[in-house]
């Protein structure tokens, strides 16, 4: 019977149904289920050809493999207490000042995001800060740091190609080098850092001003289980930095660099009997990956059948005529509505339809899909991971609370980042 229903209608029903289930989550439904089932149904009815599925795989395999590799690297480092050590060291360094702790939280998040991507930052730092805040602050007084961590892991992820899976997809599609992305995104990222830091500081100024007892915290050295593995961890991070620089210039897959670092640390951890590799692999965010891949299929079907024409036509027109702000703004809205990874894939398809798209418009789209998702709790995989980790640590943040705290900061940071991009474009040209 489905053969008599136009493909556009099937794709529209699938898109609306999946989004409705993702947003409402009846009975606490995992978001992987509606996305995965919706994608499977679209494939079964033949709405996407094998060639189109192959194109999706070609666009996203590197990003998907990088996500898993970074998770495994994070698990390997955390098995030796690496990030507990970092959090305790920074909390001691702040010497009981909430403002100093806020500053080092932003710097730590920015550094880990740049090196290990937004998802890596969330996976590594969220459980640590959840436990740390419970130790040093009563009730919900530690939420400013947790909200800042969750926000900045996405908002500052445009700086390097590996810092966000969205960057990897766009850079792979347009053969961008590591240094080109860093050059164009340095000022927008700095502007986002300043604007977001000031916005959250103003919103939570009373909570951040509260002091804490730094002497009550454990000695950071006690968090490390094996000193040799600790230094191996630093070596793995140094390898990532060098690998990103060298591999980026050679246009090597990002997953090759991240994967080799992860495999190396897994071998070290296994050798020193700190954790079972099988356990770490089992704990990988497979459900989040299924959600992302499922949404790729659903959103591509909607694009191919013209369901998204109302947004892709003006988007393509903006790119063709140098409308960087419009192109980035539409990318931000679509990312917030359907998740940033499938929105990025649509952005790549839009860019392919414009023979000579400007770099400014391309980086405007990167800003949109990196920062715009913070408008909704399902806009990025990092946010979904963040909410899940907090819940497992006894901190539950409703979707309503998430939107109230983030929507206006997101708009402020988007404006600042676009201003930084305009200045960059003027300086380069």
N, C-alpha and C positions, 0 to 999 in steps of 0.2 A: 504493500500500500504506500510505503514511503516513496516509491518510484514516481508516484503521481504528484508528490508535493514538491514545489520548486525548492531548489537548494538554498536560496536566500532565506526562505521561511524556516527551513530546518536549522540553518546556522543561527538565525536570530533567536529561535526558541531555545537552542542549546546555550547560547551566550547568556540570555536573560535568566534561564533556569540555573545555570552554574553560578552566576553572580548572586542570584537571590539566595541560594543555599550557602554560599561562602559567607555572605553578610549575616544571614539569620542564624546559621549553624544550629538547626533544630536538634535538641537533645545533646548538645556539645559535639556535633558532628565534626570530625577532622576535615579540614579544607581539602586534603588530598583526595577524598572520596568523590565529591561532585566534579572536581576538575578531571580526575582520572576516568570516571565513568562517562562524563560528557565527551571527552576526547575519544574514548573507545567507540562510543556510538557513532560519532562522526566518521571515524575510519571505517566502521562496519558498513555504513550506508553508502560508502564510496564518495563522500563529499570532497575528500582530499586524495589526489592521485599519488602513486608511489614517488613520482618525480618531486611533487611538492613536499611530501614527507621527508624525502632525501635532502631537500633544500633546508628544511627546518633542522634536521640533524646536523647538516654542515654548518649552519649558523650558530648552533647552541652547544655542540658537544664539548668545545674547549671550556666554555663557562661552567657547564655542569660538572665536568671532571675536576675543574679547579676548586669548586665548592667542596666536593668530597675530600680532595687532597688537603685543603686548608683545615677542614674539620679534623682530619686524622692527625695533622701536624699539631693542632691545638690540643687534642686529646693526649698526644705523646708528651708535649711540654707540661700540660697540667698534671699528668700522672706523677711528675717529679716535684710538683708544688711550685713551678716556675711563676705562675701568675699570682698565686697567693703571696709569694715572696715580693713581687712587684707592688701589689696593693698595700701590703704591710709596710714596705719600705717608704712608699709615697705618703701613707698616713702618718708614719713617724716623722718623715721629712716636713710635713705640714705643721708639726709641733702644736697640734690642738686647735689650730685656726681653721674655721669652716671656709673662709675665703681662700686661704692657701690650698686647702684640700680641693675646693672647687676648681681652682686653676690647674692643679696637677692632674685632676680627673680629665679635664678637657685636653691637656697635652698628651696624657697617656692614651686616651681614646683616639686622638688624631694620629699619633705615632703608630699604634697597632693597626688602625684602619689603613693607613698608607702602606704598611708592610704586608699585612695579612688579610686585607680586604674587610669590607663592612661586616660580612657574615662571620669572618674570623674574629673580629673585634667583639661582636655580640657573643659568640660561643665561648670566648676566653674570659671576657671581663664581666659579663652579667652575673654569673654565679658568684664570682669573687666579691663584687660590690654588693650583691644581695646579702652575703654573709657578713661583710665588713660593716655595712650600715646598721645591721641588727646589733652588732657589738658596740658601736660607738654612739648611736642615737636611739632615743625612745620612740616607739610607735612608727609614725610615718615621717618623722623629721629628716630621714635620709633620702626621701624621694627626689629632691632636686638633683642629686648626683646620679641617680638611676635614670631619671628622665633625660638628663643631659647626655649620659652615655648612649641611651637608645637613639636619641636624635642625631648626635654628632657622628655616630658610626655610619649613617647614610649621608648626611649633609656634607661631610668632608671627604667622601669617597671618590671624588672626581679627579683627584690630583695625579694619580698614576693609572696606567691601564689595568693592572691587576687589582686595584683597590675596590673595584665593583664589577660584578659579572656583567652588568650593562655596558661598562666601558670595554670589556673584552669583546663582546658581541659587535659593537660598533667599530672598534679598532680593527678587528679581524676582517670585517666586511669592507673597510675602506683603506686597509693597509697603512694604518697610522703607526708611526714609530713611538717608542717610549718617550723620547725627548720632545717630540712634537706635542704630545698630549700634556706633558709636564709644563711646557712653555705656555700653552694656551690656558691651562687650568690653574696655574699658580695664583694669579690675582683673584679669580672668582672664588677659589678655595679659601684664600686669606680673608676675603670680604665676608664669606659665609661664616668663618670661624669667629670673627669679631662681632658680626651682627647677632649670630646665635648666642654667643657667650654673654653678650650684654642683655639680650632679651630674656634669657633664662635667669640671669643674675637679678634683673629687675623683678621678674615674676616671683622668684623664691628668695628675695632678699632677707626676709625675716628668718627663714629656716637656715640659710647659709651663714648668717651672722652668729648662729649658736656655736659655742666652742665645744670641744670634746676632750676627753682625757687620753692623750697619746701614750702616756706611760702605762696605761692599762692594757695596751696592745702587746701581743707576743713579739719577741725578737724575730725580725724577718728571716734570719738564718735558720730558725727552727722549722720553717716551712719547706726547706729543701731536704729531700730524702737522700740524694746522692750527688755529691759535689761534682764528680766527673760528668755525670749526665747534665748537670746544670750548665757546665761550660760547653758541652756538646749542643745544648739548646741555643746558646748565644751564637755558636758557629752556624747552626741551621738558619738563624735569622740573618746573619751576615751573608750567607750563601744566597738567600732570597733576594737581598738588596742587589748584590753583584749579578745574580742571574737575571733579575728583571732588567737591569741596565744593558747587559750584554745580549741577552735573549731578545729584548725589545728591539734593539738595533738590527739583529739578525732575523727578526720576524719569526722567532720560534714560538710554538704554542705556549701560552702561559701555564697550562696544566703540566707541561713537561718540566718546568722549573719547580712549580709547587709540588708536583707529584714526586719528583726525585728527592726534594727536601723532606717530604712526609715519609717516604719509604726509608730514608736514612735514619730519621729519628725513631721510627717504629722498630727498626733493627736494633738501635741502641737501647731502647726501652725493653725490648724483648731479651736482649743479651743480659741486661742488668736485672731482669725479673721484676720490673716495677709494675707491669700491667700486662694482661693478656691481649694480644693483637686482635683475637677473635671478638673479644668484648668491645674494643674500641670501634671495630668495623660494624658490629651490630648496633652500636649507639649512634651511628652516622644518621644525619637527618634525611633518611630516604623518603619519608612522607612529604617533607617540604619539597624535595626534588621532584617527586611525582606530581605535586601540585603545580610546580613551575612548568614541567614538560606538558602536563595536561592543558594548562592555560595557553601554552604556545600553540597547541593544535586547535583549540577552540577559537582563539583570537585570529589565527591564520585563516581558518574557514570563514569567519565573519568578514575578514578583509577580502578574501578571494571571491566571495559571492556578492560583494558590494554593500553588506550590512553597515559597514563603518564609513561609507562614502561621505556622510554628513560631516565627519571630522577629518578624513584623510584628504579630501579634495581641497579644503582651505589650507590644510597643513602643507600639502604639496605646493600649493600656490605661494604660501609664505616662504618656503625654502627656495623656490624658483626666483622670487623677487627680492631675496635678501632680507626677509622679515624675521630676523633672528628672535626677537622678543615673542612674536606670535608663534613661531615654530617651537620655541622652548616652552611657552605657556601651554600650548595644546599637548605637548609631550607630557608635561606635568599633570594635566587633568586626566589624560588617558591612563597614565601610570597609577594615579590615585584610585581610578575607577576599576581597573582590571589587573593591577599588579605591574610593577615596573619592567619585569623581564619580557612578558608578551608585548607590552607597549614599546619596548626597545626594538623588538623584532619588527613590529609594524613601522617604526621609525626607519629601520634599515630598508624596508620595502618602499617606503615613501621616498627616501633618498635615492634609491636606485631608479626611480622614475624621473629624476631631475639630472640631466647629463652633467651639469657643471655646478653642483651645489657648493656654496661657499663654506669655508672652514668655520666661519662665525656661526652660521646656521647649524652646522653639524655639532659644534660644541654647545650651542644653545639647547639642542635636544639632549645632549649628555647631562647638562645641568638640570633640565626638566625631569628626566627619568631618575636622576640621583636624589634630588631634593623633593620634588613634587609628591612622591609616595608617602611622605610623612603627614599628608592631609588625612589619611585613613589608616586604620590599624591593619588592613590587609594589602596595603600598597606595595610592600616589599617583603621579601623573604626574611630579611634581617629583623623586621618588626615582629613577624610571626614567631621567629625563633626567640626573640627577646621576651615576648609575652609568655611563651611556653616555659622558658627557663625560670622566669620570675614566679610563675604559678607553682612550679615544682619546688621552689624555695620558700613557699608560703606567702608570697607577695602577689596579690591579685589586683590587676588594674583593669577596670571595665573599659570596653570600647568607647563608651561615652566620655569617661575621664581622659582617655588618650586623645580623643578629638579636641576636647576643651583645652588641654594643655598645649597641643601642638599646632592647631590650625593657623593661629595668628603668627606664631614664630616661623612657621614654614613660609608664609607669605613675605614676612620681613626678610628672611634669609634668601628666598628666591630673588627678591628685588635687589639685594646687595650683590648676589652672585652675578646677575645679569649686568649690573653696573660694572662689576669687575671685568666681565667679558667684553663689554663695550670699550673699556679703557685698553684692554689687551689688544683688541682688534685695531684700535687707533694707533697704538704704539708699533705694532708689527707692520702695519701698512703705511 
